[in-house]
Amino acid sequence: MKNTKAENIFFIKIFFLVILMNITNSSFSQECATLNLSASEIPVSIDFTFDNISDYVSGKTIAGRVQLKISATDIDAILPPCKWGLKMRVENYTLNLPAPLATDWEDAVYYGANGTPPPIDLLWIRVYNSCKTPINDGFVQFGPLPGETLDEIIIINDILANVAVTPCISDVQVNTAGSYLTFYDQFVFNVDFRIKPNLNLNNKPGKYEIKVFFRLFEQ
């Protein structure tokens, strides 16, 4: 039976108040013996409460609380090398009715009747490592969702095999066999979150939720 390509899905559920994380793993592949994506700590809780004008104007950034750790192994020395990629996407889908608009956060609890839910593009995410490996190593934001999910934002997606070396080479997308235990600078990614509300949007007071998925997959 032909093996299917491996992929790991890791998601963070982001609230204006709390961040939670879960991980799922799989290990069947064509060129990779194993692909593993793990996180620094599970669960992670981060307070994103906005209750004064100063926070609304300046926003809040939570940095360094979440790390993604990757490890990958080849099947053998004869087959082509294991090549992997890393992407992220956001989802606001809920089974609760009424469902949120494609532009909005999912509401968990409303604290008032006036105003509108915050738009998804208030959330900015930065994924980076010590070698400036990612394509997007600055803050990026998600736009309106087409249906339940947004097109994925690429972090690593080079179809060529780039091998980890020491010292690391800046801006080279390392994407082959290796581990955060031996090549920390290339295989450990920090994830920062930023939310900057807009006073002109007249956001409805409440607690809102959105899910961010990180996907490690075989090329």
C-alpha positions in Angstrom: 0.0 0.0 0.0 1.4 3.4 -0.9 2.2 5.6 2.0 0.5 9.0 2.2 2.5 12.1 2.8 2.9 13.2 6.4 1.5 16.3 8.0 1.1 17.6 11.5 -1.7 20.0 12.4 -1.2 22.3 15.4 -3.8 24.8 16.4 -4.1 27.7 18.8 -7.5 28.9 19.9 -7.1 32.7 20.4 -9.4 34.7 22.6 -9.2 38.4 23.5 -8.6 36.9 26.9 -7.1 33.5 26.5 -4.9 31.4 24.1 -5.1 27.6 24.1 -3.2 25.1 22.1 -3.6 21.5 20.9 -1.4 19.3 18.7 -2.1 16.3 16.5 0.6 14.2 15.0 1.0 11.7 12.1 4.0 9.8 10.8 3.2 8.2 7.4 5.1 9.6 4.5 6.8 9.0 1.1 10.3 10.5 1.7 10.2 11.4 5.4 10.4 8.6 8.0 8.9 11.0 10.6 7.7 14.5 10.8 6.9 16.0 14.3 5.6 19.4 15.4 5.5 20.2 19.1 5.0 23.3 21.2 6.9 24.7 24.1 4.0 24.3 26.6 0.5 23.1 26.5 -1.9 24.7 27.3 -0.8 28.3 27.0 -2.9 31.1 28.5 -2.3 34.7 27.5 -4.3 37.7 28.7 -5.5 39.9 25.8 -7.9 42.0 27.8 -8.6 45.5 26.5 -10.3 47.7 29.2 -8.7 51.1 28.8 -8.1 53.7 26.1 -4.4 53.4 26.2 -4.5 49.7 25.2 -6.9 50.4 22.4 -4.7 53.0 21.0 -1.3 51.3 21.3 -2.4 47.7 21.1 -0.8 44.7 22.9 1.9 42.3 21.8 2.6 39.0 23.4 6.0 37.7 22.5 8.0 34.7 23.3 5.3 32.6 25.0 4.8 30.1 22.2 7.6 28.1 20.4 7.1 25.6 17.6 9.7 22.8 17.6 10.2 20.6 14.5 12.0 17.4 13.9 12.2 15.3 10.6 14.1 12.2 9.6 14.9 10.6 6.2 13.7 7.0 5.4 17.2 6.1 4.2 20.2 7.5 2.3 19.1 6.2 -1.1 15.7 7.8 -1.5 15.4 11.6 -2.2 15.8 13.7 1.0 12.9 14.4 3.3 11.5 17.9 2.5 8.9 19.7 4.6 7.0 22.9 4.7 5.2 25.0 7.3 2.1 27.1 6.9 -0.6 28.7 9.1 -4.2 29.6 8.6 -7.0 31.0 10.7 -10.6 29.8 11.3 -13.6 31.4 12.8 -16.1 28.6 12.1 -18.5 27.7 14.9 -21.5 25.4 15.2 -23.3 28.0 17.2 -25.9 30.1 15.5 -25.8 32.7 14.2 -22.4 32.0 12.6 -19.9 34.8 12.5 -19.4 36.7 9.3 -16.3 35.9 7.2 -14.8 39.2 8.3 -15.3 38.8 12.1 -14.1 37.0 15.2 -16.3 34.3 16.6 -18.2 35.6 19.6 -17.9 33.6 22.9 -19.7 36.0 25.2 -21.2 39.4 24.6 -21.0 42.0 27.4 -23.2 44.6 25.8 -25.8 45.1 23.0 -24.3 47.9 21.1 -21.4 47.8 18.5 -20.1 45.2 16.1 -17.8 42.2 16.5 -14.1 42.9 15.9 -12.7 42.2 12.4 -10.2 39.3 11.9 -7.5 41.7 10.6 -7.0 43.0 14.2 -4.9 39.9 14.8 -1.3 40.0 13.7 1.1 37.1 14.0 4.9 36.8 13.6 6.7 33.5 13.1 10.4 33.6 13.1 13.6 31.8 14.1 17.2 32.8 14.8 18.2 32.3 11.1 15.5 34.4 9.6 14.4 31.3 7.8 10.7 32.0 7.3 9.4 33.7 4.1 7.3 35.9 6.4 9.4 36.6 9.5 7.6 39.9 10.2 4.1 40.5 11.5 1.3 39.4 9.0 -2.4 39.8 9.4 -5.3 37.7 8.1 -8.0 39.2 5.9 -11.6 38.2 5.5 -12.2 34.4 5.4 -13.6 32.8 2.3 -16.1 30.5 4.0 -14.8 28.8 7.1 -11.0 29.3 6.5 -8.5 31.6 5.0 -5.9 30.7 2.5 -2.8 29.6 4.3 0.1 32.0 4.9 3.4 30.4 4.0 6.2 30.2 6.5 8.4 27.6 4.8 7.6 26.4 1.3 10.8 25.9 -0.7 10.6 22.9 -3.2 14.4 22.7 -3.2 16.1 20.8 -0.4 18.0 23.1 1.9 20.2 21.4 4.5 20.8 22.8 8.0 24.4 23.9 8.6 26.3 25.4 11.5 26.6 28.4 11.7 23.2 28.9 10.0 22.9 31.0 6.8 20.4 33.8 7.1 17.3 33.7 4.9 17.8 30.1 3.7 14.7 28.1 4.1 16.0 25.0 5.9 13.5 22.3 5.2 15.2 18.9 5.3 15.9 16.2 7.9 17.1 17.6 11.3 15.9 18.4 14.7 15.5 21.3 17.2 17.8 19.3 19.4 20.8 19.6 17.0 19.9 22.6 14.9 18.1 24.8 17.3 18.4 28.0 15.3 16.7 26.5 12.2 14.1 24.1 13.8 12.7 26.3 16.6 10.2 29.0 15.6 9.0 31.7 17.9 5.4 32.9 17.6 4.3 36.4 18.6 0.8 37.8 18.7 -0.4 41.3 18.4 -3.9 42.8 18.6 -4.5 46.5 18.0 -8.2 47.5 18.3 -9.5 50.4 16.4 -11.6 53.0 18.3 -13.4 53.9 15.1 -14.8 50.4 14.7 -17.1 50.7 17.7 -16.4 47.0 18.7 -19.1 45.4 20.9 -17.8 44.5 24.4 -17.3 40.8 24.8 -15.1 37.8 24.6 -14.1 36.7 21.1 -12.5 33.6 19.7 -10.5 32.6 16.7 -8.4 29.5 15.8 -4.9 29.7 14.3 -3.6 26.4 12.7 0.0 25.6 12.0 0.5 22.8 9.5 3.8 20.9 9.1 3.7 18.9 5.9 5.9 16.9 3.5 6.7 18.5 0.2 
